[in-house]
Amino acid sequence: MPGIDITNVIKRDKPFKKDAGITNKFSKLLNSEIILFRKELSDKKKLNFYTDMQVLLHSGIDIKTAFELILENFSKIEEKTIFTQIKDKIINGESISEAFAKSGKFSKYEIFSIKIGEETGKLNSVLKELSGYFTKKIDQKRKIVSAFSYPLIVLLTAVSAIFFMMHFIVPMFEDVFKRFGNELPVLTQTIINISHGFTNYFLGFVITSSSFLVFIYLNRRNATYRKYSTALVLKIPVFGNLIRKINISRFCLGMELLLTSKTPILNAIQLMQKMIPYYPIESSMSIIEKDLLHGIPLNVSMSHFRIFDKRMISLVKVAEEVNQLDKIFGQLKDQYNSEVEYLAGNINSVMEPLLIIFIGIFVGLILVSMYLPMFQMSTGITF
């Protein structure tokens, strides 16, 4: 079958505009997903797939032709192979959810949602909800990355400038000072000693840092490590609160979509445990599931975990009484998204001037300490 151009069939807004400028390009680089060692497809690929599939099925195209049209959009052979195998399984009589599950590239949430869509005859609606889920997920990630991209650039520049000065500039001045043989001011000698530390311990620092990163990678799925590392991160001022709100926002988004699609609350809790790989929420889901099986209300069970704040628990309690959990979780999602954007913006606003001031003070301190002996020799004044 010849290739079919679907650019005239599907017209969607691109989630990322082409940026100009170093900061925007760096932000775009940070925003791209790193899928090394990752089994699932990237969020962007899933968004494009669900959006395309929803539009094509809504226009009346059969599932086989829809897959063939979508395959034309994939440039990588690996991605084409994945969706070709899924298409072949569907043609051979398997359901879409079964084909997705066997591919190993989709989450439990997606597979369960597709299965509900097939059983209820609302596959098109489910695809639209999945498209909306990944749109919101990518949009939240983009806003957070954009807020931190500039401070990160400034921080990397500061570290590079300090390393260059301590490793190259200060030793040059030290050689000059040795020729004069005079006693150096305390400030100058201190900076020179720090420079020696940079030179002597840099390799050890690199090895230690690399070992620490390897340790984190090897233990990233260890329950004990995840428990204590997330608890430690949550105690970091401002940043801990931001990370908590980001994951709570994702929890509310997932619950809203699951409950809107008429997923039973027990199944929704089970899926949330798979959807959010954040230990405080993930570990709480298994206990909440057991509580629900014993007839304990959701709000009572959630109150046992500090990751959920009192306001959220109070609203969930009201929602349970009026049977409006999906709407309450939708409102909570919007509130937490707003708070995440506000916190990220504030951190960005505060970090920029602080980093610039830090660079100015440190560089100025090095320059003053290096020129201080010269002033001493030229004026004959002892400092």
Buried (B, 14 or more C-beta within 10 A) or exposed (E): EEEEEBEEEBEEEEBEEEBEEEBBEBBBEBBEEEEEEEEBBBBBBBBBBBBBBBBBBEEEBEBEEBBBBBBEBBEEEEBBEBBBBBBEBBEEEBBBBBBBBBBEBBBBBBBBBBBBBBEEEBBBBBBBBBBBBBBBBBEBBBBBBBBBBBBBBBBEEBEEBBEEBBEEBBBEBBEEBEEEEEEBBEBBBEBBEBBEEBEEEEEEEEEEEEEEEEEEEEEEEEEEBBEEBBEEEBEEEEEBBBBBBBBBBBBBBBBBBBBBBEBEBEEBBBBBBBBBEBBBBBBBBEBBBEBBEEEEBBBBBBBEBEBBEEEBBEBBBEBBEEEBBBBBBBBBBBBBBEBBBEBBEEBBEEBEEEBBEBBEEBBEEBBBBBEBBBEBEEEEEEE
